[in-house]
Amino acid sequence: MLTKTNVIGSRDINAFGHIQVRYDTEIREDGVLVSTSYHREVISPGQDVSAKAPEIQRIAAIEHTPEVIQAYLESIAEKVL
């Protein structure tokens, strides 16, 4: 029997407050891993995480403080000018 499982393989926070998430998709046949693929996502400070996994929401609540969000928004504004 084939089964497909999606899990969060890793979570990292970079110096600018971005949360980098790697999602792992595992395909198993009779319980034996036969394939793994990866998808990455970057969540910026202030980005809506309400539809994300609870652990990602928890990380964002801790890391994306008002100060971090403001610094990120200011850095974007500087690049536009």
VMD Tcl script that draws the C-alpha trace (Angstrom):
set ca {
  {0.00 0.00 0.00}
  {1.29 3.47 -0.90}
  {1.06 6.28 1.64}
  {1.95 9.95 1.30}
  {2.90 12.03 4.32}
  {3.61 15.76 4.49}
  {5.68 16.96 7.45}
  {7.66 20.03 8.40}
  {11.24 18.91 7.97}
  {12.98 22.01 9.29}
  {12.36 25.55 10.51}
  {14.97 28.28 10.66}
  {14.92 31.97 11.46}
  {17.44 34.19 9.69}
  {18.96 37.43 10.97}
  {16.22 39.52 9.32}
  {13.39 37.62 11.03}
  {12.33 35.52 8.05}
  {11.07 32.06 8.99}
  {12.32 29.50 6.49}
  {10.24 26.31 6.42}
  {11.09 23.10 4.59}
  {8.17 20.77 3.95}
  {9.01 17.10 3.33}
  {6.71 14.87 1.31}
  {7.40 11.19 1.95}
  {6.06 8.34 -0.17}
  {6.09 4.92 1.47}
  {5.25 1.52 0.09}
  {4.31 -1.00 2.75}
  {6.01 1.20 5.34}
  {9.29 1.46 3.41}
  {10.36 4.97 2.33}
  {10.64 5.02 -1.47}
  {10.68 8.74 -2.24}
  {11.13 12.09 -0.55}
  {10.62 15.53 -2.07}
  {11.02 18.98 -0.57}
  {9.30 22.33 -0.83}
  {10.51 25.51 0.85}
  {8.64 28.58 1.97}
  {9.85 31.85 3.49}
  {7.56 33.76 5.83}
  {8.37 37.44 6.20}
  {7.86 39.43 9.41}
  {4.25 40.58 9.58}
  {2.99 38.03 7.05}
  {-0.35 36.37 7.90}
  {0.31 32.91 9.34}
  {-3.23 32.09 10.47}
  {-3.51 29.24 7.94}
  {-0.07 27.79 8.76}
  {0.72 24.85 11.02}
  {0.48 25.57 14.78}
  {4.26 25.34 15.28}
  {4.80 27.97 12.56}
  {2.19 30.22 14.16}
  {3.96 29.81 17.51}
  {7.36 30.72 16.04}
  {5.91 33.76 14.26}
  {4.23 34.93 17.48}
  {7.58 34.81 19.29}
  {9.91 36.05 16.54}
  {7.75 38.60 14.71}
  {7.65 41.23 17.40}
  {6.39 44.73 16.53}
  {10.03 45.89 16.45}
  {11.09 43.14 14.02}
  {8.11 43.84 11.76}
  {8.83 47.59 11.78}
  {12.52 47.05 10.97}
  {11.57 44.72 8.11}
  {9.06 47.22 6.68}
  {11.64 50.00 6.92}
  {14.23 47.87 5.11}
  {11.76 47.26 2.27}
  {10.97 50.97 2.04}
  {14.70 51.78 1.80}
  {15.09 49.39 -1.15}
  {12.19 50.97 -3.01}
  {13.64 54.48 -2.72}
}
mol new
graphics top color blue
foreach p $ca { graphics top sphere $p radius 0.5 }
foreach p [lrange $ca 0 end-1] q [lrange $ca 1 end] { graphics top cylinder $p $q radius 0.2 }
display resetview
